Amino acid sequence: MTDAQAAGSDARIDNDLNGAVLHGVISGATDAGATDGSRPGKKTPETPLQPESQHTTHHSIELASKLWRYDATVGAINIDTAKVKPAASIFYAAFTAVDAEGKSDSTRPVTFVFNGGPGSSSTFLLLGSIAPKRIEVPDAAPVPAAPYGFVDNVHTLLPSSDLVFIDAAGAGFSQVLDKAKAELWSVDGDVKGFSAFIRAFLSKYHRWNSPKYLLGESYGTTRGAALAYRLQQDGAAPNGIVLISNILNYAHTLDTSDQFYVGYFPTFASVAKYHGQAGGGVDTAAFLEKARTFADEELRPALAQGDRLSDETKALVAKHYAELTGLSERYVADSDLRVLDMRFRKELLRARDQIVGRYDGRVAGYDLDRMSDDETFVVDDSYLDPAYSSLVNAYLRDELGWQGRPERRGFADFDWDSSEPGKGWVWNHKLPEHAKTAWGATIPFPNVTPDLAAAITAQPTLKVLIGNGIFDLCTPFFQTEYDIDHLGLPRALRGNIAFTYYPAGHMLYTSEPSLAKFSADLGRFYAASAKDLPSIDER
């Protein structure tokens, strides 16, 4: 699961795979601490945290000829850090099924849902995916200006689980004190903060004995894998984890290793086929399997040879690469068989004077600088962001009754040029004890595959659903497969993880057919035990 203005990321510094930020949402204003205009150089006092609150409204939705009643609660819960009490006010929107008398059932599952970023609000998942209401916008196409449509969501997960959408500290309607940012704005601090919120929510609403699930998107998969292990240690072990648009290991991204190029290749092929540049007359599944085979059996060995690769072999690999992606042999060879994803997005449809989207390769748009590697803006992002940004405020304020903080912030106000704790995001991650590396226990980038492996091994009944869009040029599905294949799980536990795929992009639910499939997959996942998961696996 984004960058400089976005549909998944707002102050976006591109971090998923080439850089730094993975999936945030919607733009927002800066926080307290700005200079007072009347007294230059003096900072205004920090705004105190909003008081804890909750506001509940009552609703119903008809699903498959059955009327479901539910309560929608918008609220804020304060959490502490080791040094600051309270440290942050965390906003949530909770949807709880109730009976005809308005009573809830504490034995129903409860699912905690979050976007990524890091530092993102929950806007995209809240409006677009499995909540009881859903935004209506064109799929993979420009979105007209307001007013935007909002409908009952027949694909909601409510029949299987109660739902809690969470804004990260400093994002959405959540607040964080300046003195607490150093503890919460980091890979591991963020995980501790989410654990603190979840445990506080379980206490407040008497849900400690409910089946518990996590659902994270993009950087939310990084968080989700580590959070599952953290919650086990904190006494709130989850029953299952849903990870969509995955990035679990930043190692290959940060240095664009050979695996980076191998991991991207099948997505290049899928996007090329969608736009008619390759794979004509071939079934999509068969074409992607051919792309996987080429990536593993031809591209990987060629890249591994480096400068030892012969000109003849390089030319042959470039030819096959071009056949599967629609790029020219010359372009592939001149790229030394290493085509960066942003260059692919600019090059694929150059003859049409178009570029393709980063989050959804089905989207085609225009650019102001044909020769630069970088887009003028991310086309798919610019299509979706205004609609989600406007409608989330209308929904939370006008329909659900939120009366808190005046401006919703799509993305926390990090200084991405700073690595200073409390100003920028701190990327260090402390590995589980069994996974120490040459770096020691703490590594300078997130790799949460050891956390996920530890969580499954410590709790053999834990089940995991891995979902990816095949047109996602932000978090490519083949890299996810590689990461999961290298968890090092005992053979008996490898079936605890199921894969599922969607003909969509990073926000896979923006395509209604994909959302319908996602909802059906989730229904099967929640109903299955860990040993039954292979029935969902589509690999």
Disulfide bonds with the S-S distance in Angstrom:
none
